[in-house]
């Protein structure tokens, strides 16, 4: 893992979040003019040469929240690349509105974590672009993982004896009825105290 690098900020985009008492924005483009139904923001977008605004997470809903931060009220703003507006100036200006919870730079994520799996190169992870998920792990000197996080892998099988998995694999004990065959998304067979996991 590489640490101590300063994350790069996008010069032409930034994020902002509305306070929870505002409804999500209705974004429209009328005759080349961007509008969200709030005159203050519409004027801001015009004066700061905003060319596009979009939800940060397109399918976030009202239940996707953490305290006052509603994911469906976070937006990515694109500034005209040829204009004189800079993201840091726009962030400072938009934060003055009383209905803005916060505004921040958008960071350009880079790979800071490299897996320690000896078999990494023997997997088809490049085809699935799994390495892109690691782009978001940028906490220096901290290895990812937490006993409170449950990760489900829907696959045709796995090597449950792999050194990384053997002490970390979880089986829903509620689905084990004695040592019988259990049907659900997965079949779990207990044969001679050996767990065989396969897809139905």
C-alpha positions as CSV (number, residue, x, y, z in Angstrom):
1,X,0.0,0.0,0.0
2,X,1.2,3.5,-0.9
3,X,0.6,6.2,1.7
4,X,1.3,9.8,2.2
5,X,0.1,10.9,-1.2
6,X,-2.0,14.0,-1.4
7,X,-5.3,13.1,-3.3
8,X,-5.7,15.0,-6.5
9,X,-8.8,17.2,-6.8
10,X,-10.8,17.6,-10.0
11,X,-10.4,21.2,-11.3
12,X,-13.8,21.1,-13.1
13,X,-16.2,19.2,-10.8
14,X,-17.3,19.4,-7.2
15,X,-20.0,18.0,-5.0
16,X,-22.6,19.7,-2.9
17,X,-25.4,18.4,-0.6
18,X,-28.7,20.0,0.1
19,X,-30.0,20.2,3.7
20,X,-32.6,17.5,4.5
21,X,-35.6,19.9,4.6
22,X,-35.3,20.5,0.8
23,X,-36.7,18.1,-1.7
24,X,-34.3,16.6,-4.3
25,X,-33.7,19.0,-7.3
26,X,-35.7,18.8,-10.5
27,X,-32.9,19.3,-13.1
28,X,-33.8,20.5,-16.5
29,X,-32.1,22.2,-19.5
30,X,-34.2,24.9,-21.2
31,X,-32.8,26.6,-24.3
32,X,-29.3,25.9,-23.1
33,X,-29.9,27.2,-19.6
34,X,-29.6,24.9,-16.7
35,X,-32.4,25.0,-14.1
36,X,-33.2,23.2,-10.8
37,X,-36.2,25.2,-9.7
38,X,-34.4,27.3,-7.1
39,X,-33.7,30.8,-8.5
40,X,-30.6,31.3,-6.3
41,X,-29.0,28.1,-7.6
42,X,-30.1,28.8,-11.2
43,X,-28.4,32.2,-11.0
44,X,-25.3,30.6,-9.4
45,X,-25.1,28.0,-12.2
46,X,-25.2,30.7,-14.8
47,X,-22.6,33.0,-13.2
48,X,-20.2,30.1,-12.4
49,X,-20.4,28.6,-15.9
50,X,-21.9,25.3,-14.8
51,X,-22.5,23.1,-17.9
52,X,-24.1,20.1,-16.1
53,X,-25.4,18.9,-12.8
54,X,-26.3,15.4,-11.9
55,X,-27.2,13.3,-8.9
56,X,-24.0,11.9,-7.3
57,X,-25.6,8.5,-6.9
58,X,-28.3,8.2,-9.5
59,X,-30.6,5.7,-7.8
60,X,-30.3,6.9,-4.2
61,X,-33.7,7.3,-2.4
62,X,-35.0,8.8,0.8
63,X,-34.0,5.8,2.8
64,X,-30.3,6.2,1.7
65,X,-29.1,8.5,4.4
66,X,-26.7,9.0,7.3
67,X,-28.1,11.5,9.8
68,X,-28.8,14.7,7.9
69,X,-26.9,13.6,4.8
70,X,-29.4,12.2,2.2
71,X,-27.5,10.6,-0.7
72,X,-30.3,11.6,-3.0
73,X,-29.5,15.3,-2.2
74,X,-25.8,15.1,-3.2
75,X,-25.0,16.5,-6.6
76,X,-22.0,16.6,-8.9
77,X,-21.5,19.9,-10.7
78,X,-19.5,20.2,-13.9
79,X,-17.9,23.6,-14.7
80,X,-17.1,24.8,-18.2
81,X,-13.5,23.5,-18.8
82,X,-12.8,26.6,-21.0
83,X,-14.3,29.0,-18.5
84,X,-12.5,31.0,-15.8
85,X,-14.5,29.4,-12.9
86,X,-12.6,27.2,-10.6
87,X,-14.0,24.5,-8.4
88,X,-12.6,26.0,-5.2
89,X,-14.1,29.4,-5.9
90,X,-17.5,27.8,-6.8
91,X,-17.4,25.7,-3.6
92,X,-16.8,28.8,-1.5
93,X,-19.7,30.6,-3.1
94,X,-22.3,27.8,-3.1
95,X,-21.6,27.2,0.6
96,X,-23.0,30.6,1.4
97,X,-26.6,29.5,0.5
98,X,-28.5,28.6,3.7
99,X,-30.0,25.5,2.1
100,X,-26.6,23.9,1.3
101,X,-25.5,21.4,4.0
102,X,-21.9,21.2,2.6
103,X,-19.9,21.5,-0.6
104,X,-16.6,19.8,-1.3
105,X,-14.0,19.1,-4.0
106,X,-14.4,15.9,-6.0
107,X,-11.3,13.8,-5.6
108,X,-9.7,11.9,-8.4
109,X,-9.2,8.4,-6.8
110,X,-6.1,6.4,-7.5
111,X,-5.1,2.9,-6.6
112,X,-3.5,3.0,-3.1
113,X,-4.2,-0.6,-2.1
114,X,-2.7,-3.7,-3.7
115,X,-4.2,-7.0,-2.7
116,X,-1.9,-9.5,-0.9
117,X,-3.4,-12.5,-2.5
118,X,-0.7,-14.8,-4.0
119,X,-3.3,-16.0,-6.5
120,X,-4.4,-12.5,-7.6
121,X,-2.8,-12.9,-11.1
122,X,-4.5,-16.2,-11.7
123,X,-8.0,-14.8,-11.4
124,X,-10.3,-13.1,-13.9
125,X,-10.4,-9.9,-11.9
126,X,-9.1,-7.8,-14.8
127,X,-12.1,-8.8,-16.9
128,X,-14.5,-7.8,-14.1
129,X,-12.5,-4.6,-13.4
130,X,-12.5,-5.4,-9.7
131,X,-9.3,-3.3,-9.2
132,X,-11.5,-0.2,-9.6
133,X,-13.1,-1.0,-6.3
134,X,-9.8,-0.6,-4.6
135,X,-9.4,2.9,-6.0
136,X,-11.7,4.1,-3.2
137,X,-9.5,2.6,-0.5
138,X,-7.2,5.5,0.4
139,X,-6.7,5.3,4.1
140,X,-3.0,5.1,4.6
141,X,-1.5,2.2,6.7
142,X,-4.9,0.6,7.2
143,X,-5.8,-2.8,5.6
144,X,-9.5,-3.1,4.5
145,X,-11.6,-5.5,6.5
146,X,-14.0,-5.4,9.5
147,X,-15.7,-8.1,11.5
148,X,-18.9,-6.1,11.2
149,X,-19.0,-6.2,7.4
150,X,-20.7,-9.2,5.7
151,X,-19.8,-9.7,2.1
152,X,-21.9,-12.0,0.0
153,X,-20.4,-13.6,-3.1
154,X,-22.9,-15.1,-5.6
155,X,-20.8,-17.5,-7.6
156,X,-20.7,-21.0,-8.8
157,X,-18.3,-21.9,-6.1
158,X,-15.4,-20.8,-4.0
159,X,-12.3,-22.2,-2.4
160,X,-13.5,-22.0,1.2
161,X,-10.1,-23.4,2.3
162,X,-8.3,-20.4,0.9
163,X,-6.1,-18.8,3.7
164,X,-8.0,-15.5,3.4
165,X,-11.4,-17.1,3.6
166,X,-11.1,-20.1,5.9
167,X,-11.2,-18.1,9.2
168,X,-13.5,-15.4,7.7
169,X,-16.3,-17.3,5.9
170,X,-19.7,-17.1,7.4
171,X,-22.6,-19.6,7.2
172,X,-26.1,-18.6,8.2
173,X,-26.6,-21.1,11.1
174,X,-30.3,-20.3,11.0
175,X,-30.5,-22.2,7.7
176,X,-28.9,-25.3,9.1
177,X,-31.6,-27.7,10.2
178,X,-29.5,-30.5,11.9
179,X,-27.4,-31.9,9.1
180,X,-30.1,-31.9,6.5
181,X,-29.9,-30.6,3.0
182,X,-31.1,-26.9,3.0
183,X,-32.5,-25.2,0.0
184,X,-32.3,-21.5,-0.3
185,X,-30.2,-19.3,-2.6
186,X,-27.4,-21.7,-1.8
187,X,-27.4,-25.3,-0.8
188,X,-25.2,-26.1,2.1
189,X,-24.3,-29.7,2.5
190,X,-22.6,-31.0,5.6
191,X,-20.9,-34.2,4.6
192,X,-18.4,-35.6,7.1
193,X,-18.0,-32.1,8.6
194,X,-16.9,-30.7,5.3
195,X,-18.8,-27.7,4.0
196,X,-19.7,-27.9,0.3
197,X,-21.2,-24.8,-1.1
198,X,-22.8,-24.7,-4.5
199,X,-25.4,-22.7,-6.4
200,X,-28.9,-24.1,-6.8
